[in-house]
Amino acid sequence: MDVRFERTEHTTVEWLTPPELVKQLGAFDLDPCTPVHPPFVHATHNFTIHDNGLAQPWFGRVYLNPPYGKGMEKWLEKLKIHGNGIALIFARTETKCFFDHIWHDAHAVLFVKGRIKFYTTKGEQKGTPGAPSIFIAYGEENAELLKNSGIAGKFLYLK
Ligand SMILES: C[S@@+](CC[C@H](N)C(=O)[O-])C[C@H]1O[C@@H](n2cnc3c(N)ncnc32)[C@H](O)[C@@H]1O
């Protein structure tokens, strides 16, 4: 097994979003959870684990692909409260996280068609997860940008 990708999404933290996908969503001001040595960045400002992005004030338009596993919902809760950004997580639509922070709070979602091929911190595109992905837009402008992104999938307004 490739140790750069661990067994399940519950133990993996380094699934890096393909930069071409993020570009389709427009420019972002902040990625609050960036690798310490990123092969690319998605936003103008970036917090790493050394900053603890969860404890920092967030600003502007946020791109969030959070560390997976226990505690992930704290990141979604913070984006919900911030109200301006787009998140990418696995489409575990039955979970408490979806019912507490997404279904009743986000403006729109896009269920991604097929499986995203994520990058490693070495900049190699070789990780295909065992779960589908979903983009979640908070704020009306982000919903429109997600709708018009051209990313293949099923877009749905939630509000
Ligand atoms: C799923 S990866 C996503 C990376 C990047 N946002 C992207 O989409 O390409 C989650 C990242 O969060 C980082 N991370 C973990 N805990 C963090 C924390 N407390 N504060 C900031 N970053 C953290 C990990 O090092 C990892 O790079």
The ligand as an ORCA input file, in Angstrom:
! r2SCAN-3c Opt
* xyz 0 1
  C      -7.265     17.012      3.046
  S      -5.770     17.951      3.130
  C      -6.186     19.315      2.088
  C      -5.045     20.196      1.726
  C      -5.424     21.405      0.871
  N      -6.384     22.231      1.584
  C      -6.012     20.985     -0.442
  O      -7.217     20.988     -0.610
  O      -5.237     20.640     -1.343
  C      -5.908     18.647      4.770
  C      -4.686     19.435      5.201
  O      -4.917     19.998      6.495
  C      -3.687     20.079      7.158
  N      -3.983     20.250      8.583
  C      -4.244     19.293      9.512
  N      -4.549     19.857     10.697
  C      -4.467     21.204     10.514
  C      -4.647     22.325     11.366
  N      -4.986     22.169     12.651
  N      -4.479     23.573     10.846
  C      -4.146     23.729      9.546
  N      -3.943     22.697      8.692
  C      -4.106     21.455      9.172
  C      -2.984     18.794      6.783
  O      -1.592     18.916      6.937
  C      -3.407     18.643      5.321
  O      -2.442     19.218      4.475
*
